[in-house]
């Protein structure tokens, strides 16, 4: 067999659909609104071959720069040699979804605003900065509580 270097070469597992996700594309996929500046994840849907991105962009995250009736333009950064190249890829909406990478940040902004409003009502200061996990406190393990135990395997018993 000659070696294949096609557009979809070596994508058997990459483009396969998930468990109970086979069949036609759901209508809710087309009803999602995308705006310029949205962060989206690219995940090719094998049920729709039109407007499918190249396999390199599968699993990448980009920013929407253009919106058309059936597709969106996404800016993705690709490593070429020793630099990042800005690639502008036009992809149909079946192959993208909103990214959840900023959800934690947006939740934190909302909770910080609520903490700030509550603290302002009480006239006190509140620290809104993230504090990294500190090392555990030092402690001494006493021998009285933790006596060494000898562990022996149970003998094998047959039921015959």
Phi and psi in radians as a Rosetta constraint file:
Dihedral C 1 N 2 CA 2 C 2 CIRCULARHARMONIC -1.237 0.35
Dihedral N 2 CA 2 C 2 N 3 CIRCULARHARMONIC 2.681 0.35
Dihedral C 2 N 3 CA 3 C 3 CIRCULARHARMONIC -1.329 0.35
Dihedral N 3 CA 3 C 3 N 4 CIRCULARHARMONIC 2.396 0.35
Dihedral C 3 N 4 CA 4 C 4 CIRCULARHARMONIC -1.783 0.35
Dihedral N 4 CA 4 C 4 N 5 CIRCULARHARMONIC 2.270 0.35
Dihedral C 4 N 5 CA 5 C 5 CIRCULARHARMONIC -2.120 0.35
Dihedral N 5 CA 5 C 5 N 6 CIRCULARHARMONIC 0.645 0.35
Dihedral C 5 N 6 CA 6 C 6 CIRCULARHARMONIC -1.207 0.35
Dihedral N 6 CA 6 C 6 N 7 CIRCULARHARMONIC 3.053 0.35
Dihedral C 6 N 7 CA 7 C 7 CIRCULARHARMONIC -1.089 0.35
Dihedral N 7 CA 7 C 7 N 8 CIRCULARHARMONIC -0.579 0.35
Dihedral C 7 N 8 CA 8 C 8 CIRCULARHARMONIC -1.956 0.35
Dihedral N 8 CA 8 C 8 N 9 CIRCULARHARMONIC 0.472 0.35
Dihedral C 8 N 9 CA 9 C 9 CIRCULARHARMONIC -1.142 0.35
Dihedral N 9 CA 9 C 9 N 10 CIRCULARHARMONIC 2.429 0.35
Dihedral C 9 N 10 CA 10 C 10 CIRCULARHARMONIC 1.039 0.35
Dihedral N 10 CA 10 C 10 N 11 CIRCULARHARMONIC 0.747 0.35
Dihedral C 10 N 11 CA 11 C 11 CIRCULARHARMONIC -2.102 0.35
Dihedral N 11 CA 11 C 11 N 12 CIRCULARHARMONIC 0.331 0.35
Dihedral C 11 N 12 CA 12 C 12 CIRCULARHARMONIC -1.011 0.35
Dihedral N 12 CA 12 C 12 N 13 CIRCULARHARMONIC -0.806 0.35
Dihedral C 12 N 13 CA 13 C 13 CIRCULARHARMONIC -1.512 0.35
Dihedral N 13 CA 13 C 13 N 14 CIRCULARHARMONIC -0.498 0.35
Dihedral C 13 N 14 CA 14 C 14 CIRCULARHARMONIC -1.145 0.35
Dihedral N 14 CA 14 C 14 N 15 CIRCULARHARMONIC -0.775 0.35
Dihedral C 14 N 15 CA 15 C 15 CIRCULARHARMONIC -1.679 0.35
Dihedral N 15 CA 15 C 15 N 16 CIRCULARHARMONIC 0.064 0.35
Dihedral C 15 N 16 CA 16 C 16 CIRCULARHARMONIC -1.224 0.35
Dihedral N 16 CA 16 C 16 N 17 CIRCULARHARMONIC 2.624 0.35
Dihedral C 16 N 17 CA 17 C 17 CIRCULARHARMONIC -1.426 0.35
Dihedral N 17 CA 17 C 17 N 18 CIRCULARHARMONIC 2.749 0.35
Dihedral C 17 N 18 CA 18 C 18 CIRCULARHARMONIC -1.346 0.35
Dihedral N 18 CA 18 C 18 N 19 CIRCULARHARMONIC 3.075 0.35
Dihedral C 18 N 19 CA 19 C 19 CIRCULARHARMONIC -1.120 0.35
Dihedral N 19 CA 19 C 19 N 20 CIRCULARHARMONIC 2.235 0.35
Dihedral C 19 N 20 CA 20 C 20 CIRCULARHARMONIC 1.052 0.35
Dihedral N 20 CA 20 C 20 N 21 CIRCULARHARMONIC 0.472 0.35
Dihedral C 20 N 21 CA 21 C 21 CIRCULARHARMONIC -2.034 0.35
Dihedral N 21 CA 21 C 21 N 22 CIRCULARHARMONIC 0.238 0.35
Dihedral C 21 N 22 CA 22 C 22 CIRCULARHARMONIC -1.370 0.35
Dihedral N 22 CA 22 C 22 N 23 CIRCULARHARMONIC 2.946 0.35
Dihedral C 22 N 23 CA 23 C 23 CIRCULARHARMONIC 1.785 0.35
Dihedral N 23 CA 23 C 23 N 24 CIRCULARHARMONIC -2.973 0.35
Dihedral C 23 N 24 CA 24 C 24 CIRCULARHARMONIC -1.189 0.35
Dihedral N 24 CA 24 C 24 N 25 CIRCULARHARMONIC 2.825 0.35
Dihedral C 24 N 25 CA 25 C 25 CIRCULARHARMONIC -1.253 0.35
Dihedral N 25 CA 25 C 25 N 26 CIRCULARHARMONIC 2.397 0.35
Dihedral C 25 N 26 CA 26 C 26 CIRCULARHARMONIC -1.236 0.35
Dihedral N 26 CA 26 C 26 N 27 CIRCULARHARMONIC 2.645 0.35
Dihedral C 26 N 27 CA 27 C 27 CIRCULARHARMONIC -1.155 0.35
Dihedral N 27 CA 27 C 27 N 28 CIRCULARHARMONIC -0.536 0.35
Dihedral C 27 N 28 CA 28 C 28 CIRCULARHARMONIC -1.113 0.35
Dihedral N 28 CA 28 C 28 N 29 CIRCULARHARMONIC -0.377 0.35
Dihedral C 28 N 29 CA 29 C 29 CIRCULARHARMONIC -1.104 0.35
Dihedral N 29 CA 29 C 29 N 30 CIRCULARHARMONIC -0.628 0.35
Dihedral C 29 N 30 CA 30 C 30 CIRCULARHARMONIC -1.455 0.35
Dihedral N 30 CA 30 C 30 N 31 CIRCULARHARMONIC -0.247 0.35
Dihedral C 30 N 31 CA 31 C 31 CIRCULARHARMONIC -1.613 0.35
Dihedral N 31 CA 31 C 31 N 32 CIRCULARHARMONIC -0.022 0.35
Dihedral C 31 N 32 CA 32 C 32 CIRCULARHARMONIC -1.346 0.35
Dihedral N 32 CA 32 C 32 N 33 CIRCULARHARMONIC 2.304 0.35
Dihedral C 32 N 33 CA 33 C 33 CIRCULARHARMONIC -1.563 0.35
Dihedral N 33 CA 33 C 33 N 34 CIRCULARHARMONIC 2.307 0.35
Dihedral C 33 N 34 CA 34 C 34 CIRCULARHARMONIC -2.048 0.35
Dihedral N 34 CA 34 C 34 N 35 CIRCULARHARMONIC 2.395 0.35
Dihedral C 34 N 35 CA 35 C 35 CIRCULARHARMONIC -2.135 0.35
Dihedral N 35 CA 35 C 35 N 36 CIRCULARHARMONIC 2.771 0.35
Dihedral C 35 N 36 CA 36 C 36 CIRCULARHARMONIC -1.091 0.35
Dihedral N 36 CA 36 C 36 N 37 CIRCULARHARMONIC 2.273 0.35
Dihedral C 36 N 37 CA 37 C 37 CIRCULARHARMONIC 1.763 0.35
Dihedral N 37 CA 37 C 37 N 38 CIRCULARHARMONIC -0.197 0.35
Dihedral C 37 N 38 CA 38 C 38 CIRCULARHARMONIC -1.179 0.35
Dihedral N 38 CA 38 C 38 N 39 CIRCULARHARMONIC 2.564 0.35
Dihedral C 38 N 39 CA 39 C 39 CIRCULARHARMONIC -1.684 0.35
Dihedral N 39 CA 39 C 39 N 40 CIRCULARHARMONIC 2.193 0.35
Dihedral C 39 N 40 CA 40 C 40 CIRCULARHARMONIC -2.233 0.35
Dihedral N 40 CA 40 C 40 N 41 CIRCULARHARMONIC 2.634 0.35
Dihedral C 40 N 41 CA 41 C 41 CIRCULARHARMONIC -1.741 0.35
Dihedral N 41 CA 41 C 41 N 42 CIRCULARHARMONIC 2.429 0.35
Dihedral C 41 N 42 CA 42 C 42 CIRCULARHARMONIC -1.734 0.35
Dihedral N 42 CA 42 C 42 N 43 CIRCULARHARMONIC 2.080 0.35
Dihedral C 42 N 43 CA 43 C 43 CIRCULARHARMONIC -2.438 0.35
Dihedral N 43 CA 43 C 43 N 44 CIRCULARHARMONIC 1.889 0.35
Dihedral C 43 N 44 CA 44 C 44 CIRCULARHARMONIC -1.139 0.35
Dihedral N 44 CA 44 C 44 N 45 CIRCULARHARMONIC 2.390 0.35
Dihedral C 44 N 45 CA 45 C 45 CIRCULARHARMONIC -1.839 0.35
Dihedral N 45 CA 45 C 45 N 46 CIRCULARHARMONIC 2.020 0.35
Dihedral C 45 N 46 CA 46 C 46 CIRCULARHARMONIC -1.221 0.35
Dihedral N 46 CA 46 C 46 N 47 CIRCULARHARMONIC -0.243 0.35
Dihedral C 46 N 47 CA 47 C 47 CIRCULARHARMONIC -1.285 0.35
Dihedral N 47 CA 47 C 47 N 48 CIRCULARHARMONIC -0.342 0.35
Dihedral C 47 N 48 CA 48 C 48 CIRCULARHARMONIC -2.156 0.35
Dihedral N 48 CA 48 C 48 N 49 CIRCULARHARMONIC 1.932 0.35
Dihedral C 48 N 49 CA 49 C 49 CIRCULARHARMONIC -1.497 0.35
Dihedral N 49 CA 49 C 49 N 50 CIRCULARHARMONIC -0.366 0.35
Dihedral C 49 N 50 CA 50 C 50 CIRCULARHARMONIC -1.247 0.35
Dihedral N 50 CA 50 C 50 N 51 CIRCULARHARMONIC 2.475 0.35
Dihedral C 50 N 51 CA 51 C 51 CIRCULARHARMONIC 1.126 0.35
Dihedral N 51 CA 51 C 51 N 52 CIRCULARHARMONIC 0.384 0.35
Dihedral C 51 N 52 CA 52 C 52 CIRCULARHARMONIC -1.380 0.35
Dihedral N 52 CA 52 C 52 N 53 CIRCULARHARMONIC 2.364 0.35
Dihedral C 52 N 53 CA 53 C 53 CIRCULARHARMONIC -1.293 0.35
Dihedral N 53 CA 53 C 53 N 54 CIRCULARHARMONIC 2.845 0.35
Dihedral C 53 N 54 CA 54 C 54 CIRCULARHARMONIC -1.138 0.35
Dihedral N 54 CA 54 C 54 N 55 CIRCULARHARMONIC 2.691 0.35
Dihedral C 54 N 55 CA 55 C 55 CIRCULARHARMONIC -1.066 0.35
Dihedral N 55 CA 55 C 55 N 56 CIRCULARHARMONIC -0.417 0.35
Dihedral C 55 N 56 CA 56 C 56 CIRCULARHARMONIC -1.087 0.35
Dihedral N 56 CA 56 C 56 N 57 CIRCULARHARMONIC -0.630 0.35
Dihedral C 56 N 57 CA 57 C 57 CIRCULARHARMONIC -1.477 0.35
Dihedral N 57 CA 57 C 57 N 58 CIRCULARHARMONIC -0.088 0.35
Dihedral C 57 N 58 CA 58 C 58 CIRCULARHARMONIC -1.146 0.35
Dihedral N 58 CA 58 C 58 N 59 CIRCULARHARMONIC 2.132 0.35
Dihedral C 58 N 59 CA 59 C 59 CIRCULARHARMONIC 1.580 0.35
Dihedral N 59 CA 59 C 59 N 60 CIRCULARHARMONIC 0.029 0.35
Dihedral C 59 N 60 CA 60 C 60 CIRCULARHARMONIC -1.574 0.35
Dihedral N 60 CA 60 C 60 N 61 CIRCULARHARMONIC 2.822 0.35
Dihedral C 60 N 61 CA 61 C 61 CIRCULARHARMONIC -2.033 0.35
Dihedral N 61 CA 61 C 61 N 62 CIRCULARHARMONIC 2.380 0.35
Dihedral C 61 N 62 CA 62 C 62 CIRCULARHARMONIC -2.503 0.35
Dihedral N 62 CA 62 C 62 N 63 CIRCULARHARMONIC -3.120 0.35
Dihedral C 62 N 63 CA 63 C 63 CIRCULARHARMONIC -2.049 0.35
Dihedral N 63 CA 63 C 63 N 64 CIRCULARHARMONIC 2.340 0.35
Dihedral C 63 N 64 CA 64 C 64 CIRCULARHARMONIC -1.272 0.35
Dihedral N 64 CA 64 C 64 N 65 CIRCULARHARMONIC 2.247 0.35
Dihedral C 64 N 65 CA 65 C 65 CIRCULARHARMONIC -2.064 0.35
Dihedral N 65 CA 65 C 65 N 66 CIRCULARHARMONIC -0.217 0.35
Dihedral C 65 N 66 CA 66 C 66 CIRCULARHARMONIC -2.642 0.35
Dihedral N 66 CA 66 C 66 N 67 CIRCULARHARMONIC 2.458 0.35
Dihedral C 66 N 67 CA 67 C 67 CIRCULARHARMONIC -2.211 0.35
Dihedral N 67 CA 67 C 67 N 68 CIRCULARHARMONIC 2.237 0.35
Dihedral C 67 N 68 CA 68 C 68 CIRCULARHARMONIC -2.107 0.35
Dihedral N 68 CA 68 C 68 N 69 CIRCULARHARMONIC 3.027 0.35
Dihedral C 68 N 69 CA 69 C 69 CIRCULARHARMONIC -1.011 0.35
Dihedral N 69 CA 69 C 69 N 70 CIRCULARHARMONIC -0.645 0.35
Dihedral C 69 N 70 CA 70 C 70 CIRCULARHARMONIC -2.070 0.35
Dihedral N 70 CA 70 C 70 N 71 CIRCULARHARMONIC -0.047 0.35
Dihedral C 70 N 71 CA 71 C 71 CIRCULARHARMONIC -2.561 0.35
Dihedral N 71 CA 71 C 71 N 72 CIRCULARHARMONIC 2.958 0.35
Dihedral C 71 N 72 CA 72 C 72 CIRCULARHARMONIC -2.331 0.35
Dihedral N 72 CA 72 C 72 N 73 CIRCULARHARMONIC 2.633 0.35
Dihedral C 72 N 73 CA 73 C 73 CIRCULARHARMONIC -1.657 0.35
Dihedral N 73 CA 73 C 73 N 74 CIRCULARHARMONIC 2.299 0.35
Dihedral C 73 N 74 CA 74 C 74 CIRCULARHARMONIC -2.170 0.35
Dihedral N 74 CA 74 C 74 N 75 CIRCULARHARMONIC 2.355 0.35
Dihedral C 74 N 75 CA 75 C 75 CIRCULARHARMONIC -1.635 0.35
Dihedral N 75 CA 75 C 75 N 76 CIRCULARHARMONIC 2.137 0.35
Dihedral C 75 N 76 CA 76 C 76 CIRCULARHARMONIC -2.205 0.35
Dihedral N 76 CA 76 C 76 N 77 CIRCULARHARMONIC 2.456 0.35
Dihedral C 76 N 77 CA 77 C 77 CIRCULARHARMONIC -1.683 0.35
Dihedral N 77 CA 77 C 77 N 78 CIRCULARHARMONIC 2.213 0.35
Dihedral C 77 N 78 CA 78 C 78 CIRCULARHARMONIC -2.051 0.35
Dihedral N 78 CA 78 C 78 N 79 CIRCULARHARMONIC 2.343 0.35
Dihedral C 78 N 79 CA 79 C 79 CIRCULARHARMONIC -1.411 0.35
Dihedral N 79 CA 79 C 79 N 80 CIRCULARHARMONIC 2.067 0.35
Dihedral C 79 N 80 CA 80 C 80 CIRCULARHARMONIC -2.217 0.35
Dihedral N 80 CA 80 C 80 N 81 CIRCULARHARMONIC 1.921 0.35
Dihedral C 80 N 81 CA 81 C 81 CIRCULARHARMONIC 1.193 0.35
Dihedral N 81 CA 81 C 81 N 82 CIRCULARHARMONIC -2.050 0.35
Dihedral C 81 N 82 CA 82 C 82 CIRCULARHARMONIC -1.972 0.35
Dihedral N 82 CA 82 C 82 N 83 CIRCULARHARMONIC 0.413 0.35
Dihedral C 82 N 83 CA 83 C 83 CIRCULARHARMONIC -2.474 0.35
Dihedral N 83 CA 83 C 83 N 84 CIRCULARHARMONIC 2.879 0.35
Dihedral C 83 N 84 CA 84 C 84 CIRCULARHARMONIC -1.734 0.35
Dihedral N 84 CA 84 C 84 N 85 CIRCULARHARMONIC 2.194 0.35
Dihedral C 84 N 85 CA 85 C 85 CIRCULARHARMONIC -1.824 0.35
Dihedral N 85 CA 85 C 85 N 86 CIRCULARHARMONIC 2.380 0.35
Dihedral C 85 N 86 CA 86 C 86 CIRCULARHARMONIC -1.463 0.35
Dihedral N 86 CA 86 C 86 N 87 CIRCULARHARMONIC 2.021 0.35
Dihedral C 86 N 87 CA 87 C 87 CIRCULARHARMONIC -1.854 0.35
Dihedral N 87 CA 87 C 87 N 88 CIRCULARHARMONIC 2.317 0.35
Dihedral C 87 N 88 CA 88 C 88 CIRCULARHARMONIC -1.851 0.35
Dihedral N 88 CA 88 C 88 N 89 CIRCULARHARMONIC 1.969 0.35
Dihedral C 88 N 89 CA 89 C 89 CIRCULARHARMONIC -2.028 0.35
Dihedral N 89 CA 89 C 89 N 90 CIRCULARHARMONIC 2.311 0.35
Dihedral C 89 N 90 CA 90 C 90 CIRCULARHARMONIC -1.723 0.35
Dihedral N 90 CA 90 C 90 N 91 CIRCULARHARMONIC 2.105 0.35
Dihedral C 90 N 91 CA 91 C 91 CIRCULARHARMONIC -2.293 0.35
Dihedral N 91 CA 91 C 91 N 92 CIRCULARHARMONIC 2.439 0.35
Dihedral C 91 N 92 CA 92 C 92 CIRCULARHARMONIC -1.238 0.35
Dihedral N 92 CA 92 C 92 N 93 CIRCULARHARMONIC 2.746 0.35
Dihedral C 92 N 93 CA 93 C 93 CIRCULARHARMONIC -1.192 0.35
Dihedral N 93 CA 93 C 93 N 94 CIRCULARHARMONIC -0.289 0.35
Dihedral C 93 N 94 CA 94 C 94 CIRCULARHARMONIC -1.175 0.35
Dihedral N 94 CA 94 C 94 N 95 CIRCULARHARMONIC -0.373 0.35
Dihedral C 94 N 95 CA 95 C 95 CIRCULARHARMONIC -1.807 0.35
Dihedral N 95 CA 95 C 95 N 96 CIRCULARHARMONIC 0.138 0.35
Dihedral C 95 N 96 CA 96 C 96 CIRCULARHARMONIC -2.315 0.35
Dihedral N 96 CA 96 C 96 N 97 CIRCULARHARMONIC 2.852 0.35
Dihedral C 96 N 97 CA 97 C 97 CIRCULARHARMONIC -2.686 0.35
Dihedral N 97 CA 97 C 97 N 98 CIRCULARHARMONIC 2.727 0.35
Dihedral C 97 N 98 CA 98 C 98 CIRCULARHARMONIC -1.094 0.35
Dihedral N 98 CA 98 C 98 N 99 CIRCULARHARMONIC 2.402 0.35
Dihedral C 98 N 99 CA 99 C 99 CIRCULARHARMONIC -1.451 0.35
Dihedral N 99 CA 99 C 99 N 100 CIRCULARHARMONIC 2.549 0.35
Dihedral C 99 N 100 CA 100 C 100 CIRCULARHARMONIC -1.734 0.35
Dihedral N 100 CA 100 C 100 N 101 CIRCULARHARMONIC 0.222 0.35
Dihedral C 100 N 101 CA 101 C 101 CIRCULARHARMONIC -1.185 0.35
Dihedral N 101 CA 101 C 101 N 102 CIRCULARHARMONIC -0.465 0.35
Dihedral C 101 N 102 CA 102 C 102 CIRCULARHARMONIC -1.690 0.35
Dihedral N 102 CA 102 C 102 N 103 CIRCULARHARMONIC 0.006 0.35
Dihedral C 102 N 103 CA 103 C 103 CIRCULARHARMONIC -1.108 0.35
Dihedral N 103 CA 103 C 103 N 104 CIRCULARHARMONIC -0.731 0.35
Dihedral C 103 N 104 CA 104 C 104 CIRCULARHARMONIC -1.093 0.35
Dihedral N 104 CA 104 C 104 N 105 CIRCULARHARMONIC -0.703 0.35
Dihedral C 104 N 105 CA 105 C 105 CIRCULARHARMONIC -1.115 0.35
Dihedral N 105 CA 105 C 105 N 106 CIRCULARHARMONIC -0.786 0.35
Dihedral C 105 N 106 CA 106 C 106 CIRCULARHARMONIC -1.150 0.35
Dihedral N 106 CA 106 C 106 N 107 CIRCULARHARMONIC -0.650 0.35
Dihedral C 106 N 107 CA 107 C 107 CIRCULARHARMONIC -1.123 0.35
Dihedral N 107 CA 107 C 107 N 108 CIRCULARHARMONIC -0.682 0.35
Dihedral C 107 N 108 CA 108 C 108 CIRCULARHARMONIC -1.186 0.35
Dihedral N 108 CA 108 C 108 N 109 CIRCULARHARMONIC -0.662 0.35
Dihedral C 108 N 109 CA 109 C 109 CIRCULARHARMONIC -1.092 0.35
Dihedral N 109 CA 109 C 109 N 110 CIRCULARHARMONIC -0.743 0.35
Dihedral C 109 N 110 CA 110 C 110 CIRCULARHARMONIC -1.158 0.35
Dihedral N 110 CA 110 C 110 N 111 CIRCULARHARMONIC -0.782 0.35
Dihedral C 110 N 111 CA 111 C 111 CIRCULARHARMONIC -1.179 0.35
Dihedral N 111 CA 111 C 111 N 112 CIRCULARHARMONIC -0.627 0.35
Dihedral C 111 N 112 CA 112 C 112 CIRCULARHARMONIC -1.135 0.35
Dihedral N 112 CA 112 C 112 N 113 CIRCULARHARMONIC -0.664 0.35
Dihedral C 112 N 113 CA 113 C 113 CIRCULARHARMONIC -1.117 0.35
Dihedral N 113 CA 113 C 113 N 114 CIRCULARHARMONIC -0.744 0.35
Dihedral C 113 N 114 CA 114 C 114 CIRCULARHARMONIC -1.123 0.35
Dihedral N 114 CA 114 C 114 N 115 CIRCULARHARMONIC -0.713 0.35
Dihedral C 114 N 115 CA 115 C 115 CIRCULARHARMONIC -1.121 0.35
Dihedral N 115 CA 115 C 115 N 116 CIRCULARHARMONIC -0.686 0.35
Dihedral C 115 N 116 CA 116 C 116 CIRCULARHARMONIC -1.154 0.35
Dihedral N 116 CA 116 C 116 N 117 CIRCULARHARMONIC -0.736 0.35
Dihedral C 116 N 117 CA 117 C 117 CIRCULARHARMONIC -1.142 0.35
Dihedral N 117 CA 117 C 117 N 118 CIRCULARHARMONIC -0.721 0.35
Dihedral C 117 N 118 CA 118 C 118 CIRCULARHARMONIC -1.141 0.35
Dihedral N 118 CA 118 C 118 N 119 CIRCULARHARMONIC -0.691 0.35
Dihedral C 118 N 119 CA 119 C 119 CIRCULARHARMONIC -1.233 0.35
Dihedral N 119 CA 119 C 119 N 120 CIRCULARHARMONIC -0.602 0.35
Dihedral C 119 N 120 CA 120 C 120 CIRCULARHARMONIC -1.185 0.35
Dihedral N 120 CA 120 C 120 N 121 CIRCULARHARMONIC -0.576 0.35
Dihedral C 120 N 121 CA 121 C 121 CIRCULARHARMONIC -1.191 0.35
Dihedral N 121 CA 121 C 121 N 122 CIRCULARHARMONIC -0.483 0.35
Dihedral C 121 N 122 CA 122 C 122 CIRCULARHARMONIC -1.718 0.35
Dihedral N 122 CA 122 C 122 N 123 CIRCULARHARMONIC -0.008 0.35
Dihedral C 122 N 123 CA 123 C 123 CIRCULARHARMONIC 0.959 0.35
Dihedral N 123 CA 123 C 123 N 124 CIRCULARHARMONIC 0.928 0.35
Dihedral C 123 N 124 CA 124 C 124 CIRCULARHARMONIC -2.406 0.35
Dihedral N 124 CA 124 C 124 N 125 CIRCULARHARMONIC 2.800 0.35
Dihedral C 124 N 125 CA 125 C 125 CIRCULARHARMONIC -1.573 0.35
Dihedral N 125 CA 125 C 125 N 126 CIRCULARHARMONIC 2.548 0.35
Dihedral C 125 N 126 CA 126 C 126 CIRCULARHARMONIC -2.328 0.35
Dihedral N 126 CA 126 C 126 N 127 CIRCULARHARMONIC 2.406 0.35
Dihedral C 126 N 127 CA 127 C 127 CIRCULARHARMONIC -1.527 0.35
Dihedral N 127 CA 127 C 127 N 128 CIRCULARHARMONIC 2.065 0.35
Dihedral C 127 N 128 CA 128 C 128 CIRCULARHARMONIC -1.796 0.35
Dihedral N 128 CA 128 C 128 N 129 CIRCULARHARMONIC 0.070 0.35
Dihedral C 128 N 129 CA 129 C 129 CIRCULARHARMONIC -1.392 0.35
Dihedral N 129 CA 129 C 129 N 130 CIRCULARHARMONIC 2.642 0.35
Dihedral C 129 N 130 CA 130 C 130 CIRCULARHARMONIC -1.326 0.35
Dihedral N 130 CA 130 C 130 N 131 CIRCULARHARMONIC 2.342 0.35
Dihedral C 130 N 131 CA 131 C 131 CIRCULARHARMONIC -1.924 0.35
Dihedral N 131 CA 131 C 131 N 132 CIRCULARHARMONIC 2.166 0.35
Dihedral C 131 N 132 CA 132 C 132 CIRCULARHARMONIC -1.156 0.35
Dihedral N 132 CA 132 C 132 N 133 CIRCULARHARMONIC 2.755 0.35
Dihedral C 132 N 133 CA 133 C 133 CIRCULARHARMONIC -1.135 0.35
Dihedral N 133 CA 133 C 133 N 134 CIRCULARHARMONIC 2.153 0.35
Dihedral C 133 N 134 CA 134 C 134 CIRCULARHARMONIC -1.445 0.35
Dihedral N 134 CA 134 C 134 N 135 CIRCULARHARMONIC 2.770 0.35
Dihedral C 134 N 135 CA 135 C 135 CIRCULARHARMONIC -1.160 0.35
Dihedral N 135 CA 135 C 135 N 136 CIRCULARHARMONIC 2.718 0.35
Dihedral C 135 N 136 CA 136 C 136 CIRCULARHARMONIC -1.174 0.35
Dihedral N 136 CA 136 C 136 N 137 CIRCULARHARMONIC 2.671 0.35
Dihedral C 136 N 137 CA 137 C 137 CIRCULARHARMONIC -1.153 0.35
Dihedral N 137 CA 137 C 137 N 138 CIRCULARHARMONIC 2.599 0.35
Dihedral C 137 N 138 CA 138 C 138 CIRCULARHARMONIC -1.282 0.35
Dihedral N 138 CA 138 C 138 N 139 CIRCULARHARMONIC 2.479 0.35
Dihedral C 138 N 139 CA 139 C 139 CIRCULARHARMONIC -2.651 0.35
Dihedral N 139 CA 139 C 139 N 140 CIRCULARHARMONIC 2.775 0.35
Dihedral C 139 N 140 CA 140 C 140 CIRCULARHARMONIC -1.934 0.35
Dihedral N 140 CA 140 C 140 N 141 CIRCULARHARMONIC 2.325 0.35
Dihedral C 140 N 141 CA 141 C 141 CIRCULARHARMONIC -1.582 0.35
Dihedral N 141 CA 141 C 141 N 142 CIRCULARHARMONIC 2.083 0.35
Dihedral C 141 N 142 CA 142 C 142 CIRCULARHARMONIC -1.499 0.35
Dihedral N 142 CA 142 C 142 N 143 CIRCULARHARMONIC 2.557 0.35
Dihedral C 142 N 143 CA 143 C 143 CIRCULARHARMONIC -1.331 0.35
Dihedral N 143 CA 143 C 143 N 144 CIRCULARHARMONIC -0.364 0.35
Dihedral C 143 N 144 CA 144 C 144 CIRCULARHARMONIC -1.181 0.35
Dihedral N 144 CA 144 C 144 N 145 CIRCULARHARMONIC -0.707 0.35
Dihedral C 144 N 145 CA 145 C 145 CIRCULARHARMONIC -1.404 0.35
Dihedral N 145 CA 145 C 145 N 146 CIRCULARHARMONIC -0.503 0.35
Dihedral C 145 N 146 CA 146 C 146 CIRCULARHARMONIC -2.076 0.35
Dihedral N 146 CA 146 C 146 N 147 CIRCULARHARMONIC 1.278 0.35
Dihedral C 146 N 147 CA 147 C 147 CIRCULARHARMONIC -1.279 0.35
Dihedral N 147 CA 147 C 147 N 148 CIRCULARHARMONIC 2.471 0.35
Dihedral C 147 N 148 CA 148 C 148 CIRCULARHARMONIC -1.131 0.35
Dihedral N 148 CA 148 C 148 N 149 CIRCULARHARMONIC 2.511 0.35
Dihedral C 148 N 149 CA 149 C 149 CIRCULARHARMONIC -2.063 0.35
Dihedral N 149 CA 149 C 149 N 150 CIRCULARHARMONIC 2.484 0.35
Dihedral C 149 N 150 CA 150 C 150 CIRCULARHARMONIC -1.688 0.35
Dihedral N 150 CA 150 C 150 N 151 CIRCULARHARMONIC 2.152 0.35
Dihedral C 150 N 151 CA 151 C 151 CIRCULARHARMONIC -1.857 0.35
Dihedral N 151 CA 151 C 151 N 152 CIRCULARHARMONIC 2.206 0.35
Dihedral C 151 N 152 CA 152 C 152 CIRCULARHARMONIC -2.135 0.35
Dihedral N 152 CA 152 C 152 N 153 CIRCULARHARMONIC 2.373 0.35
Dihedral C 152 N 153 CA 153 C 153 CIRCULARHARMONIC -1.179 0.35
Dihedral N 153 CA 153 C 153 N 154 CIRCULARHARMONIC 2.602 0.35
Dihedral C 153 N 154 CA 154 C 154 CIRCULARHARMONIC -1.265 0.35
Dihedral N 154 CA 154 C 154 N 155 CIRCULARHARMONIC 2.540 0.35
Dihedral C 154 N 155 CA 155 C 155 CIRCULARHARMONIC -1.187 0.35
Dihedral N 155 CA 155 C 155 N 156 CIRCULARHARMONIC 2.560 0.35
Dihedral C 155 N 156 CA 156 C 156 CIRCULARHARMONIC -1.303 0.35
Dihedral N 156 CA 156 C 156 N 157 CIRCULARHARMONIC 2.288 0.35
Dihedral C 156 N 157 CA 157 C 157 CIRCULARHARMONIC -2.126 0.35
Dihedral N 157 CA 157 C 157 N 158 CIRCULARHARMONIC 2.332 0.35
Dihedral C 157 N 158 CA 158 C 158 CIRCULARHARMONIC -1.742 0.35
Dihedral N 158 CA 158 C 158 N 159 CIRCULARHARMONIC 2.659 0.35
Dihedral C 158 N 159 CA 159 C 159 CIRCULARHARMONIC -1.826 0.35
Dihedral N 159 CA 159 C 159 N 160 CIRCULARHARMONIC 0.267 0.35
